[in-house]
Structure formats: structure tokens, C-alpha cells
Amino acid sequence: MSASRIASLALLTGALLVFLYESWSVHPQLDDAYISYRYALNLVEGRGLVFNPGEYVEGYTNLLWTLLVAGGLALGLNANEVGHALGVASGAALLAATWVYAGAGLAPRRAWIAALPPWIVLSSTAFVVWTVSGMETPLFAATTTAALAALARGRPGLATLAAGLATLTRPEGAIAAAVVLGFHVSAHRGREPRAWWLPAVYLLALGLITAFRTAYYGSPIPNTFYAKVGGIPMTRGLAYLGHFLSAGSAWLLLPVVLAVVGDRRWWPGALFVAVTTVYVVAIGGDVFGDSRFLVPALPPLAVLAVRGAERSFAVHRAAGVAVTSLLPAAACWFVFGTLRPAALLGGEPSQRSRILERVDRGNSNFERAGKRMADVLRNRGEEIQLVAAGAIGSFGFYSRLPVLDYLGIVDPVVARSTTRALDGVHLRPGHQRSDADYVFSREPDYIFVPRREGTRRGPRLGAILEIWAHPALDAHYRWDDELRAYRRRGPAAEAR
């Protein structure tokens, strides 16, 4: 083994060790992660892959992830520990896949260069945030990166397998599959029968998944598509992209262009990034910050940037130095949010530490609130038929009560409702649907919305404004101070 190869492995190992050190502890997890956890728990306990027993609605977008969580639960592990372990394992796999991708076509004496992109990915705060969130983001990014890496190394079969796993993880994996299979067929000019075997296998697998969805849930498309897509202005998606670039990715664009111009090997990665970006902008981005939907674009951007910087040295040494300097600038900007010496030398808290603290604090608040509400209802000992809520994750998981999701993620009626133009509404992806008439027609025992009087803070979602304005709220519900929710009036309730 050459010294350059040994150095490359040592640098990759260092990145993995730093990542494991930073991410080893279980962090508070995103409320949406508990939606998958509840699906997984119901599956393990024999109720089916459902959120509410008896209601067959595909309210998740991460089939493979949910099944993996279910596997951990079947072994007797805690859901948040399983989600964390899967996230960390996926993050490590993502760094390794990035290294493999970056090493495609490198001369043995320059093998050490392949270890630089994993460090750039590791420097991204978004990567760390979503790795410990309990969500499927790192697994999806790892599988899409693996697909691009296999294609770049002339392994279309492995690339198709990885793209298939990406599609099982999230429906957007079809983007990676289209890129991989499109370039595979193009390489054979579509004239050889064997060029079409891999697309046929992928389409067969996709057909089987679609058949399962249709047979089990009654729809070939996840319910989350109807709940999240549409009604969001593209300007929000552009702002989402702007945040991703301003967080540090913009420094990588010039060397990425140099890589794409100089070597066709990197065209699939560039196309994947471009199509993913257009898709994310078109749907209006994501309700969560920290660039969740663009994390899969980070590894190909890092790989192409490093290889573009390498190529710039072949053009001119001074140009190579200038272009290569953009790489540490990107890493520093990811971590510190600035290139000011005071911040770089530790004179003030880094952007990374501030973001991680903010995310942990927000996720912890949701976790605690969900547990508290579940405990309060459990201690009351009431027979509760239905609870209406918007933040259904941790509350749904810990309470195990039937939940009416008034934002529509796990409710097909609300998900297919039209977005209504109301004054003061904050349009947020996945939070734009509302149908107060339907919510009150179900007569929930509790409705978890903020108190109408005196509420000044928080997002003014259309679903909440409609519930506030509906005459049934005053006619049939009263405010419950202990639970911070509206409680249906009735003999038992009034006796309290």
C-alpha cells in the first residue's frame, strides 16, 4: 500500500473519530421522528404499519428507515436510541461513501486527496444536526452518495442497488435513480440490450413498492405528498436555497464548476445536485431550518469541489492555490459563519455551537411537552376517544391515544384540503392545509392549539386560525389551563 493511500485512510479515520466523538451522545430528537417511531411501534406490536390503529394512512416518507427502527424495537431497544444509532451509523457510512466517491480515477500517489471531502462534509453543521435528529436524512444522503460513487467507479449494478435503497428511504431517491440509470444507458448509447436490464430491475422494484402502497394504504402516493406539496410560494424555496449557500456551500461553487468542465465523470453528481436543488426550490423548501433537504447535495458538492481544485493546479499553480483556498474557507464558514480572526481563534461562540444548542433546546422542548401532555391525560384516567393536535410526534408516541392530525400528515381528509387564503397566515411547508369543519365534525375530546386570547407568539398557521374562528370552539369547548389545550364540554368535564 502506498504512503498516499495510508495517509488517505488515516485522514478518513480521523474524520470518523471526530464525528463519533461529537455525535455519540443521544440528543433530543425532532418531533417528526416520533411519527416514524409510532408507526414502527404499532408494527412491532401487531397493529400494522399505521399511526392510528385501523386507519391505513401512509403518513411517513421513510419506509426503509421506519422498518429499521421497527427492527430495533423488536429487539427490545428504546425508539430514540435506535433512531440515534441508525443516524450515527448512517453518518459514518456517508463519510465513507464520500471518500470512495472522491477517490474515483485518482492516481495512487494522489490518493490522499480523497480524504478531504469527508472533512468538508463533517464541517457542515447541517450534516451534524440531521445525523442526530432521529430522522432518515443521513441514511438518504449516504445511499444517494453511494449510488454516485459506484457509478463513478464503473459499478452500475451497485449504483442501481444504492439508488433503490435511496428510493426506499425517501421518494426523492428516484432523482438519484434517474441520474444513475440515465447515464448508464447513455454510456451504452441505448443500443445494447444489457444497458436496459438495470432500469428494468429498478422499475420492477418501484412497481412492487407502488403496488404495496396501493394495496395497503389505498393510494400509490404517500399521504405526506398531499399534505406537504402545493400552496407554498417559490420565493420561500429560493430563500431556503439562499440559506444553504450562505451557510458555507457558496464557497464550493467555483471549484465545482471547474470539475464539471474538466471531467465528464462528475456530470452525474452535478446533475443530481442541480435536479435536487430545483425540486427543493419548487416545493418551497422545508418547514425545518438547517437545510435538511439539501444535505444530500453536500457530499457531491464537496467531492466535485476538491477534484475541481486539484484540476486547477494542472492549469496554473497560482490559480490552483487560489481555488484550493476556497475549500478551507468553506469549512471555516460552515463551522464559524465567518472568516473573522476573533471567531476563528475562539474569541466568541461558533455558529456551529449556537445552532446545535438552538436545535437541542427546541427539540427538547417538544419532547418534554409531548411527554407532559401524555402524562397529564394518563393521570386523569378518562376514557378519551380522540385528540386533535398539530405536533403529533412525541405526544402521539408517548400517549398512544387516537390522534386527529389537523395539519394532515396522517389524515387524508385534511391532506387533500385546499390551502385557504386567510389574513395573517404563515405559509409553511407541511403546515398549509386546514379543514376546521372536518376537525369539529370528528368531535375530539381535546384540541391542542394555543389559547386564542392573548396569543402573540408562534406561527399563525391556517389550521389554528380556522379552529379559533370556528363557532364550535366556543359552543363545545373550554380552555384547560393544566393541559394548555381546549377540552370538550360535557357532564364529566364540567364536574371538574
N, C-alpha and C positions, 0 to 999 in steps of 0.2 A: 504494500500500500504506500502510495506516495506521501510525502510530507504535506503537500497541499490537501490531500484527501483527509489526512489525520487532523489537520487544522480545521477543516470544514466540519468534521464530526465533533470536534471539541467545541467549536463555536455553537453548533446546533445543540449540543448537550447543555452548554451554559444557558442558552435561551430557555430550554425546557426546565432547567432547575430554577431559574429566576421566576418563570411563570408558575411553577408548582409552589414555590415559596410564597408568592404573592396571593395565590388563589386557593391555597389548601383549606383554609377555614371556611365553614359553611356560612354564607352571607344571608341576610334577609332576602327573600326571593319575590319576584314580581307577582302581583295578584293574579295575572293571567296564567301563570304557571300552574296555579292550583286548579284551574279549569281542567287542564290535562290530567292532573293528579286525581281529580274526582272521576273522570272518565275511566282512568286506569283502575281506580279502587273498585268502582262498580263492576268492571270486567272481571277482576280477580275474585270478587265476592259473588259472582254468578248472576248479576243483574244485566249484563250485556255492556257493550261499549256505548254507554249513554250517560248523559248528565243527570237527568231525572228518570228514574226507573219507569219504564213503559212509554217514554217519549223518545222516539228514534230520530234524533236530530244530530247531524254532524257539526257540532259547534267547536271543532278544533281544526287546525290546518297542519297538523304534525303527526300523521298516523304512525310513522315509524318510531318517533320519539315517545308517543303515548304508549305504544306496545312495549318499548324498552323499559319505561317506568313501571308498567304493569308487571314485567318480569321481575324487577327488583322488589316490588310489593309482594309478589308471590313467594319470594324468598324470606319474607318477614322483615324487610328493611323499612325505614321511615321514608315517606314520599320526598320530603325536601332533601334528605341525604342522598337518595337515589338520583334526584334531579341534579344535585350538585356534583356528584361523582360522574354522571354522564357528561355534564358540561365541562368539567376539568379534563376528562379523557378525550372529549371531542376537541377541546382547545389544544391539547398536546398533539393530537392527530393532525389538526390544521397546521400547526407549525412544521410538523414533519412533512406534510404534503407540500407545503410552500417550498421547503428545502429541495424536495425531489423535483418540483416544477422548475425551480431556478437553475438546477443542475443540468437541464436538458441541453445537450450539444456543447457543454463546456469541455475544453481541453483539460486533461488530467492535471497539468501544472497550475491551472486556474480554478481548481475545484473549490477552493476556499470561498470564492465569490458567492457560491450557492447558499452559504450560511448567513449572508447579510439580510436578505428579505425577511426571514423569520424574526430577526431583531426589529425590523421596521414594523412588522405586524404587532409584535409584542409591545412596542412603544405606544400603539394606539389605545387610548383609554376606552374607546368603544368596544374593542376586542375584549378587554378585561371585564368591562361592565356586563356584557351579554354572555360571557362564559360562565359567570357565577349567578346568573339571573334565574336559573331553573327553566329557561326557555330553550327551544331547539336551535337557536341561531348558530352556535358553534358547530353543531353536527351538520347543519345545512351547508355552512361555509366550508367545512372540511371535505364533504363529499363533492361539492362543485369544484373545489381546488384540485382534488384527486382526479376528477374527470379531465380537467385541463392538463394536469401533469402527465397522465397516461397518454393522452393524445399527442402531446409534445414529444414524448419518448417513443412514439410509434407503436403504442399498445391500444388500438381502438376497442378491443374486446373489454379490457379493464376500464377504459374510459366510458363505455356504454353501461357497464355494471355500476360504476360510481354515479353516473348520471341517473340511472334508475333508482339508486338509493336516495339520491337528492330529491327525486320526484316523490318518493315515498315519504320523505321528511317534510317537504313543502311542495305545493303545486307548482311554484315557480321553478322547481327543478327542471321543468320542461324547457326552460330557456337554455340551461346548460346542455340538455339532451339535443335540442335543435342545433346548437352551435357545434357540438362534438360530432353528431351524425351528419350534419350538413358538410362539414369539412372532410369527413371521412369519405362520403360519397363523391364529393368534388375531387378528391385526390385520385380517385379511380375514374373520374370523368363520367361516372354513372353507366359505364359501358360493360363492366364486368358484373355478372350475377352475384358474385360473392360480396360485392360492395353493398348490396341491399339486404343481406342477411341480418346485420346488426340493427338497422332501422326496423326491420320486420319483427325482430325479437322484442325490441323496446316497445313498439306499438302494440304487440300482443300483451305484454305485461301491463301497459297502460289501459288496454281494453279490459283486462281482468280486474284491475283496480276500480275502473269505472263501473263495471258490472257489479262488483261488491257494493259500491256506494248506492247504486240504483236499487239493488235488491234489499239491502239492509236499511238504508235511510230514505228510500223513495225518491232520490234525486241524484243525478250524476255529478252534481257540483256541490261542494261543501256549503252549508248554510252560512258560514262566515263570509263567503263571497258576496252574498246578497246584503249582509249586514254592513260590510266594510267598503264596498266599491260603489262609487257614484255619489254625486251630490257635493263633492269636495272640490273647490276651485284649484286649478293647476298652479296658481300663484303660491299656494301652500306647499305643493310639491317642489317648486323651484326654491322656495325658502329652505326646505328640508335639504335639498342638494347643496345650497349655499352654505349651510351649517357644516355639512360633511367636508366640503372643500376648505372652509375657513378653519376647521379644526386641525388641519395639517396636510390633508391629501393634495391640496393645490400645489405644494412644493414638488410633488412627484410627476406632474403632468408633462413637463418638458422632456425629461429623460424617457418617459413612456412613449412619447411621440417618436423619439429617436430610435427606440427599439422596434416599433411597429414599421417605421420606414425602412429600417435596415435588414429585417429578417422576417420572412413570412411565417416562421414558426410561432410568432407571437400574435398573429392575427386572430386566432380563436379567442385568446384571453382578452384582447382589446374589444372584440365584438361582444363577448359576454358582458364586459363592464358597460359597454355602450347600451346594449339592449336592456340590461338590468336597470341602468340609470333612467332610461326613457320610461320604462314601466313604473318605476317608483315615483317619478315626477307625475306621470299621467294619473296615478291613483291618489295623488295628493300627499304622498309621504306616509308617515306613520304617526299614530297618536302619541307614542313614546318618543322621547328625545334620544340623543346619543346614537343616531344613525343605524338603528337596528337593521333595516332593510338593505343598507349599503355595506354592512360588514362583509358579506361575501365578495364584494368588489375589492376589498383591501389586499388580499393575497396576490391576485393577478396584477394589481397596480404596483405593489412592492416588487414583484418579480420583474415586471417589464421595466420599472424604473432602474433597478440595479443593472439589468442587462443593457439598457439604453446608455447608462453611464459608462459601462465597460466599452461599448461600441464607440462612444465619443472620444476615447483615448486613441482609437485607431485613426480618427480623423485629424486630431491635433491635440498635442499634450496639454496645452493651456486650456483648450476647450474642455478636455476631459476633466481637468482639475475643477473648472468652474461648474460643470454639470454634476460632477460627483459631490460637490459641496452641498447640493440640494438635498442629498439623502440624509446627512445628519441634521440638516435644518428641519426637514420633515419630522424626524424622530423627536427632536427637541420641541418642536411646536406641538406635536401630539401630547407630549408629557407636560410641558410648561405653559403652552398657549402663547408663548412669546419667545423672542431671542434676546431679551434684555439681560445683561450680565447679572444684575441683582437677583433675578429669578433663577437663572441657570446655576448660580452659586449657592442657592438655598437660602437667600435672604428673605424669601416670602413663600407662603404655601404654593405648591404647584397646582396647575389646572387639574392634573390627574387626581391629586388628593382631594381637592374641592369637589370634583364631580363624583368620585367614589363615595365620599361622605354624604353628599346630597342624595344619591341613589339609595344608599343603605338606609338613610333616615326615612325616605319616602316609602320604600318597600317595607321597612319595619313598622311604620305607622299603619299601613294597610293590613299587614299580618296581625298586629295586635288588635286592630279594630274588628277584623273578621272573627278572631277568637273570642273577643269580649262579647260581641253580639250573639255568637253561638252559645256562649256560657250563660248569658242572661236568659235567653229563651229556654235553654235546657233546665235551668234552675226554677223557672216559673212552672214547669210541669204542665203546661197547657197542651191541648190537642190542636196542633197547627196544621192546617191543610195546605197552605200556600203562602209564600213570602215573595213580594216583588222587590227586586233590587237591581242596581246597575253594576256595582262592584261585586261580582258573584263568585270570585275565585276562592279566597281563603274562607270567607263566610260559608259558601256552599260546601267546601270540603270539610270544615270542622262541624258544621251544624247538621249535615246530611238531610236537611229539610228539602221538600219540593220548592223549587225556585222559578219564578217568572222573571225572565231577564228583559227588563223594559228597554234595553238597548238592542236586543235582538240577536246577540251572538249565539245563543242556544234556543232561540224561539223563532220559528219560521214565519209566523204571522207578522211580528214586528220587523223582522229582517227584510220582508218584502213590502213593507210600507213605504210610502213616498216621503222624500225629505220635504218638510214643510217650512215655508218662509215665515219666521217669527222674528219680531223685533228683539234685538239683543242676544240672539242665539250665537254661540260659539260653535262653528262647524269644525268638528274634529273627526278624523278617520275612525270608523268603527263606533262612533258616538252620534251619528247624524240621523238615525232612524227614531221614529216615535209613533206611538198609537195609544193615546191615553184612553180612548173609548174601549179598546180591547183590554187594556190592563184592568180597568174598573169592572168590565164585564166578567172577569175571572174572580172577582171578589176576594182578593188576597187578604189574609189576616193582618199582615203588616206591609207597609210600603216604605222602603228605605230611601228617602230623599231628604235633603236638608229642610229645615224648618222654613216655611215661606216667609214669615215675618222676621225681619231683621237680618236676613242672609245677604251679605255683601261680598263675601269672598267665594272663590271657587268658580269653576267653569259653569256658564249658563247654558246647559245643554237643552236642546229642543224637547227631549223626553221629560226632563224635570219641569220646564216651564209649562208644558201641556198638562202635566199632572197637577201642578199648582193651580192652573186656571180652570180645571175641570170641576163642575158643580158637585160631583160625587165626593170630592175630598172633604168639603165642609159638611156635607149631608151625612156621611157614613164613617168618617174617621176623625180622630182627635190626636193631638201631639203627645208622644210618650217621651218624657224627659230622660228617663233612665236609659232607654234604648236609642234615643236620638232618631226616632222614626215615627211615622204615622201608624196608629193602631185602629183597627176596625172597631166601631162601636157595637155593643151588644150587651146582653144581661151580665155575662161574666166579666166583661171589660169594665162596665160601669160599677160593678160591685167593688172593684179595686179602688 
